[in-house]
Amino acid sequence: MIDIYMGMYYNTIIGWAVYYLIASLASVSSVLPWTSCDNEWNTPLCTPITSPQIFLNASTPAKEFFERSVLEQHKSNGLDDMGPIKPSLALCVFGVFVLVYFSLWKGVRSAGKVVWVTALAPYVVLLILLARGVTLPGATEGIRYYLTPEWHKLQNSKVWIDAASQIFFSLGPGFGTLLALSSYNKFNNNCYRDALITSSINCLTSFLAGFVIFSVLGYMAHVQNKSIEDVGLEGPGLVFIVYPEAIATMTGSVFWAIIFFLMLITLGLDSTFGGLEAVTTALCDEYPRVLGRHREIFVAVLLLFIYICALPTTTYGGVYLVDLLNVYGPGLAILFLVFAEAAGVCWLYGVDRFSEDVKSMLGHTPGLFWRVCWTYISPVFLLVLFVFSVLSHEEMLGGEYTYPRWSIAVGWLMTGTTVSCIPIYFIYKLLITPGTCYNRLKTIKRPVERSVPGGDVSAL
């Protein structure tokens, strides 16, 4: 359910990048459409960033292009009146779903080949953008700002929540992605090595991307004669306003825009593949005769369903729904889900039993450091993060828009539909298990013994 909620809005964000890419390709012989204030969507307050006179309420061409041309959110009054679907945006999102379908319809056979492109292409583009970014005036200041720690911000719970969200969305724990893909591995696959390599590459990639972003932010601060804090935005604003704004001032701006948005699309597709592959793999494995034999049809029906659910995000007020889905769809639920996984494996199933399972695969028992992390550090840390996220959920929405109370209630309902799956299944298992209440609890806690390759018996 979390993956479906994510598909309802995440593919829309990729659709925005497709819209920008098409606009960039259409500008090959001229200038980018978010460069000047001479377009039909611009307002009298539009002022180029290089203008010597900046008015108090002035807005930039890139900001107006995103808000008034791509989203056209000025035609909506918020979630109370979202307006009709914007056809061009709905078409871009449909194109994203078509790409996703032809990447998933054959399972890992098709997705595995596509990932070679979607996983490696962003690194090439990141290195190209980094080589360009560090040559810009002001880039040094931006990188210095990026590498200078501000320790006092560690007292802010939002920093920790954002850091956790970054890890969950980039590495994929809790979304079922890692479980789905690892289910195709051989029993004796070195999962220890894979875990270290994957998490290390993930963090190093984020670290590299920071240089790319902050070199450009330093350049923008130099151009606008502002501090970096005043230039940067969070979320979509950074990707669809600040960075395109910087690209528009560079020599060969159309080329840089094309490769930047190609990178965004490939990164986005790479992420959405994983979540939707988790859904299809789980259901096809659970119902091999009904769904497994007709995977192509099942994937098509599933993606069509998610696309129909995603259409409200392509309306003029869809950006508000995107933010709401981001926070209350996977945002809050994923923290509780991963805590439940950690607590279930380490506190109920038991770290010793889990370590023996790992030993049967690798030939050696995990070290003391890992067992301490699994038993104490990870579950407690995740629980604390979840509590702080719940207490500051409205702050996570951000922006100047005030969400109506009914929308917050709907958001909690979405969170409830995912989080409640765990206690509901617990109650279901309790009801169908014979015996007294104590014996039922004892029975459902006991793992099922199954044979594994090599003749061993593993508790699963």
MOWOSUL-V258304 format. One record per backbone hydrogen bond with DSSP energy under -1.0 kcal/mol. CO is the residue of the C=O (numbers start at 0). NH is the residue of the N-H. If there is no record, write none. Layout:
BEGIN
co=CO nh=NH
co=CO nh=NH
END
This chain:
BEGIN
co=0 nh=4
co=1 nh=5
co=2 nh=6
co=3 nh=7
co=5 nh=9
co=8 nh=12
co=9 nh=13
co=10 nh=14
co=11 nh=15
co=12 nh=16
co=13 nh=17
co=14 nh=18
co=15 nh=19
co=16 nh=20
co=17 nh=21
co=18 nh=22
co=19 nh=23
co=20 nh=24
co=21 nh=25
co=23 nh=26
co=24 nh=27
co=26 nh=29
co=31 nh=34
co=38 nh=41
co=42 nh=45
co=44 nh=58
co=47 nh=50
co=54 nh=57
co=58 nh=46
co=59 nh=63
co=60 nh=64
co=61 nh=65
co=62 nh=66
co=63 nh=67
co=64 nh=68
co=64 nh=69
co=65 nh=70
co=66 nh=72
co=71 nh=74
co=72 nh=75
co=80 nh=76
co=81 nh=316
co=83 nh=315
co=85 nh=89
co=86 nh=90
co=87 nh=91
co=88 nh=92
co=89 nh=93
co=90 nh=94
co=91 nh=95
co=92 nh=96
co=93 nh=97
co=94 nh=98
co=95 nh=99
co=96 nh=100
co=97 nh=101
co=99 nh=103
co=100 nh=104
co=103 nh=106
co=106 nh=110
co=107 nh=111
co=109 nh=113
co=110 nh=114
co=113 nh=116
co=113 nh=117
co=114 nh=118
co=116 nh=120
co=119 nh=123
co=120 nh=124
co=121 nh=125
co=122 nh=126
co=123 nh=127
co=124 nh=128
co=125 nh=129
co=126 nh=130
co=127 nh=131
co=128 nh=132
co=129 nh=133
co=132 nh=135
co=135 nh=138
co=137 nh=141
co=138 nh=142
co=139 nh=143
co=140 nh=144
co=141 nh=145
co=142 nh=146
co=143 nh=147
co=149 nh=152
co=150 nh=153
co=151 nh=154
co=152 nh=155
co=156 nh=160
co=157 nh=161
co=158 nh=162
co=159 nh=163
co=160 nh=164
co=161 nh=165
co=162 nh=166
co=163 nh=167
co=164 nh=168
co=165 nh=169
co=166 nh=170
co=167 nh=171
co=171 nh=174
co=175 nh=179
co=176 nh=180
co=177 nh=181
co=178 nh=182
co=180 nh=183
co=181 nh=184
co=185 nh=188
co=188 nh=190
co=189 nh=193
co=190 nh=194
co=191 nh=195
co=192 nh=196
co=193 nh=197
co=194 nh=198
co=195 nh=199
co=196 nh=200
co=197 nh=201
co=198 nh=202
co=199 nh=203
co=200 nh=204
co=201 nh=205
co=202 nh=206
co=203 nh=207
co=204 nh=208
co=205 nh=209
co=206 nh=210
co=207 nh=211
co=208 nh=212
co=209 nh=213
co=210 nh=214
co=211 nh=215
co=212 nh=216
co=213 nh=217
co=214 nh=218
co=215 nh=219
co=216 nh=220
co=217 nh=221
co=218 nh=222
co=219 nh=223
co=220 nh=225
co=227 nh=231
co=233 nh=236
co=234 nh=237
co=234 nh=238
co=235 nh=239
co=236 nh=240
co=236 nh=241
co=237 nh=242
co=240 nh=244
co=241 nh=245
co=242 nh=246
co=243 nh=247
co=245 nh=248
co=246 nh=249
co=251 nh=255
co=252 nh=256
co=253 nh=257
co=254 nh=258
co=255 nh=259
co=256 nh=260
co=257 nh=261
co=258 nh=262
co=259 nh=263
co=260 nh=264
co=261 nh=265
co=262 nh=266
co=263 nh=267
co=264 nh=268
co=265 nh=269
co=266 nh=270
co=267 nh=271
co=268 nh=272
co=269 nh=273
co=270 nh=274
co=271 nh=275
co=272 nh=276
co=273 nh=277
co=274 nh=278
co=275 nh=279
co=276 nh=280
co=277 nh=281
co=278 nh=282
co=279 nh=283
co=280 nh=284
co=281 nh=285
co=282 nh=286
co=286 nh=290
co=286 nh=291
co=287 nh=292
co=293 nh=297
co=294 nh=298
co=295 nh=299
co=296 nh=300
co=297 nh=301
co=298 nh=302
co=299 nh=303
co=300 nh=304
co=301 nh=305
co=302 nh=306
co=303 nh=307
co=304 nh=308
co=305 nh=309
co=309 nh=312
co=310 nh=313
co=311 nh=314
co=313 nh=85
co=314 nh=317
co=316 nh=319
co=317 nh=321
co=318 nh=322
co=319 nh=323
co=320 nh=324
co=321 nh=325
co=322 nh=326
co=323 nh=327
co=324 nh=328
co=325 nh=330
co=326 nh=331
co=329 nh=333
co=331 nh=335
co=332 nh=336
co=333 nh=337
co=334 nh=338
co=335 nh=339
co=336 nh=340
co=337 nh=341
co=338 nh=342
co=339 nh=343
co=340 nh=344
co=341 nh=345
co=342 nh=346
co=342 nh=347
co=343 nh=348
co=344 nh=349
co=349 nh=353
co=350 nh=354
co=351 nh=355
co=352 nh=356
co=353 nh=357
co=354 nh=358
co=355 nh=359
co=357 nh=361
co=358 nh=362
co=366 nh=370
co=367 nh=371
co=368 nh=372
co=369 nh=373
co=370 nh=374
co=371 nh=375
co=371 nh=376
co=372 nh=377
co=375 nh=379
co=376 nh=380
co=377 nh=381
co=378 nh=382
co=379 nh=383
co=380 nh=384
co=381 nh=385
co=382 nh=386
co=383 nh=387
co=384 nh=388
co=385 nh=389
co=386 nh=390
co=387 nh=391
co=391 nh=395
co=403 nh=407
co=404 nh=408
co=405 nh=409
co=406 nh=410
co=407 nh=411
co=408 nh=412
co=409 nh=413
co=410 nh=414
co=411 nh=415
co=412 nh=416
co=413 nh=417
co=414 nh=418
co=415 nh=419
co=418 nh=421
co=419 nh=423
co=420 nh=424
co=421 nh=425
co=422 nh=426
co=423 nh=427
co=424 nh=428
co=425 nh=429
co=426 nh=430
co=427 nh=431
co=435 nh=439
co=436 nh=440
co=437 nh=441
co=438 nh=442
co=439 nh=443
co=440 nh=444
co=447 nh=459
co=449 nh=457
co=451 nh=454
co=455 nh=451
co=457 nh=449
END
